[in-house]
Amino acid sequence: LKCLAVQYFMYIQRSKYIILSAQETCSACLKPVYPMERMAADKLVFHKTCFCCKHCKKKLSLQGYAPLYGEFYCVFHYQQLFKRKGNYDEGFGRQQHKDRWLQRNDTNII
């Protein structure tokens, strides 16, 4: 269960309130993220140290990353992996959509 920054108010004696904050969790390590170490990319929350390239594990910045299928890459490796096979599926270790479509149709022919 992922908590978003929500504030709860608890009544304590004669009009005094205490603010309790629900913690956000890092999408990479699933540990709590505190405001000073928080960063968000593609609607996901990370620790600054957990936002890394999937290929080389280099720390990423918000100005220099490329997302693909919910994973994040440095621009260099994103381009390198694309050039290796010439498409975004095979270069990143996935089966091409056209091949999956052909396999599905082959099993339905019988």
C-alpha positions in Angstrom: 0.0 0.0 0.0 1.5 3.3 -1.1 0.8 6.4 1.0 0.8 9.8 -0.6 1.5 13.0 1.4 -1.7 13.2 3.4 -2.0 15.2 6.6 -4.2 14.0 9.5 -5.3 16.3 12.3 -5.7 14.9 15.8 -7.6 16.9 18.5 -5.6 17.3 21.7 -7.2 19.3 24.6 -8.9 22.6 24.1 -8.4 23.5 20.4 -4.8 22.3 20.1 -4.1 20.2 17.0 -1.1 18.1 16.1 -0.4 17.4 12.5 0.5 13.8 11.7 1.9 13.2 8.2 1.6 9.9 6.4 5.0 8.9 4.8 5.5 8.5 1.1 7.4 5.4 0.0 10.3 5.2 -2.5 9.3 3.4 -5.7 12.7 1.7 -5.9 13.5 0.6 -2.3 9.9 0.8 -0.8 11.3 2.6 2.3 9.9 5.9 3.7 10.9 9.1 1.9 11.4 12.2 4.0 11.0 15.7 2.4 14.7 16.5 2.2 15.6 13.4 0.3 12.4 13.3 -1.9 12.3 13.6 -5.7 9.5 12.7 -8.2 9.8 11.5 -11.8 7.0 10.3 -14.0 4.5 10.5 -11.0 6.7 8.2 -8.9 8.5 9.2 -5.7 12.2 8.3 -5.0 15.0 8.9 -2.6 17.6 11.0 -4.5 20.0 8.2 -4.1 17.6 5.5 -5.4 16.9 7.3 -8.7 19.5 5.5 -10.8 20.0 4.2 -14.4 18.8 0.6 -14.6 21.8 -0.4 -16.8 24.8 1.3 -15.2 23.3 2.2 -11.7 24.5 5.8 -12.2 22.6 8.4 -10.2 20.1 10.3 -12.4 19.0 13.9 -12.5 15.6 15.2 -13.5 17.2 16.8 -16.6 19.1 13.7 -17.8 17.0 10.6 -17.7 14.8 8.6 -20.1 11.9 6.5 -19.0 10.8 3.3 -20.7 8.2 0.8 -19.4 8.4 2.2 -15.9 12.2 1.9 -15.8 14.7 4.7 -15.9 17.9 5.0 -17.9 20.7 7.6 -18.4 20.4 9.3 -21.8 23.7 7.6 -22.9 22.5 4.0 -22.2 19.0 4.7 -23.5 20.4 5.7 -26.8 23.0 2.9 -26.8 20.5 0.2 -26.0 18.1 1.5 -28.7 20.9 1.5 -31.3 21.9 -2.1 -30.5 18.8 -3.6 -32.1 17.2 -0.5 -33.7 14.0 -0.7 -31.7 12.8 -0.1 -28.1 11.8 -3.7 -27.5 14.7 -5.9 -28.4 17.3 -3.4 -27.4 15.9 -3.4 -23.9 15.5 -7.2 -23.6 11.8 -7.4 -24.6 10.1 -9.3 -27.4 8.8 -7.1 -30.2 5.1 -6.5 -30.3 4.8 -7.8 -33.8 6.3 -11.1 -32.8 4.0 -11.4 -29.8 1.0 -10.7 -32.1 2.2 -13.4 -34.6 2.7 -16.0 -31.8 -0.8 -15.3 -30.5 -2.3 -15.7 -33.9 -0.4 -18.9 -34.6 -1.9 -20.6 -31.5 -5.4 -19.5 -32.5 -5.1 -21.0 -36.1 -5.4 -24.7 -34.9 
